Amino acid sequence: MLADLLLIVVDASDPFAQDHVRVVNEILSDLGASSKPSVLVWNKWDLVDKDFHTPFFREKPVEVHVSAITGLGLDELKKAIKNCLKPETERVTLHIPFSEGWVLPFLYENGMVSSVDYKDNVTIVEAEIDKKYISRINSFIIN
């Protein structure tokens, strides 16, 4: 599954909401996607009794209560999405030989390039890149 984040939206006012979440969890597990980052979004929270609890949903780290009608919780939902998608990055300086033409486009596609300078036979690049890609460019990083 190619998704970076799963939003599981549940009608909190539905009497079978907990069963629906349980089924969604089973399907995600069958698809091999249960380890994907996810946010459980309880919609229609304005219609739920104050005694409503969701202790059965312990597998997912983020849970948000919203009301699409009133706007309740939408700022918290935006923050939760942003936090879940925020990559762990590292700031690096690279010396890339001209013969390694794939590296600079790779950096632009997968990171944030802050400066590029050309000297002798190398491209000197300052960039911030997701740590999961460091191993691909490790041989070009200078200390």
C-alpha positions, 0 to 999 in steps of 0.5 A, spaced: 500 500 500 502 506 497 499 511 502 503 515 507 497 516 512 490 513 513 484 517 515 479 512 518 473 516 519 467 514 523 460 516 524 461 517 532 453 517 532 452 510 529 450 505 534 455 500 531 461 505 530 465 500 534 464 494 530 465 498 524 472 500 526 474 493 528 472 491 521 476 496 518 482 494 522 481 487 520 481 489 513 487 493 514 491 487 517 489 483 511 491 488 506 498 488 510 497 495 512 495 495 519 502 498 521 501 504 516 501 511 520 493 512 521 488 517 524 482 515 527 477 521 526 470 520 530 466 525 526 459 527 529 462 528 535 457 534 537 452 528 537 455 523 542 453 523 549 459 525 554 459 518 556 462 515 550 469 512 550 473 509 545 478 504 549 477 498 544 482 502 539 489 502 542 492 500 536 492 506 533 496 512 536 492 518 534 485 519 535 481 526 533 474 528 535 471 532 530 464 535 527 464 537 520 458 541 521 460 545 527 468 545 525 469 542 532 476 539 532 478 540 525 484 544 527 486 538 531 485 534 525 490 538 521 495 538 526 495 530 527 495 530 519 501 534 519 505 531 525 504 524 522 506 526 515 512 530 518 518 526 516 524 525 520 530 529 516 537 530 517 541 536 514 547 534 510 552 537 505 554 533 499 560 533 494 557 529 488 561 528 482 559 530 475 559 523 473 553 521 478 548 525 475 542 522 478 543 524 485 541 532 485 534 530 481 534 525 487 535 530 492 530 535 489 525 530 489 526 527 496 528 533 500 529 540 500 535 543 497 538 549 500 544 551 495 548 548 489 555 550 488 559 547 482 567 547 483 572 543 479 569 536 478 563 536 483 557 539 485 557 541 492 549 541 495 546 543 502 540 539 503 535 537 508 533 530 507 528 524 510 533 520 514 530 514 510 534 516 504 540 517 507 543 510 505 542 512 498 546 518 498 551 516 504 557 516 500 557 523 497 556 526 504 561 530 507 562 532 515 
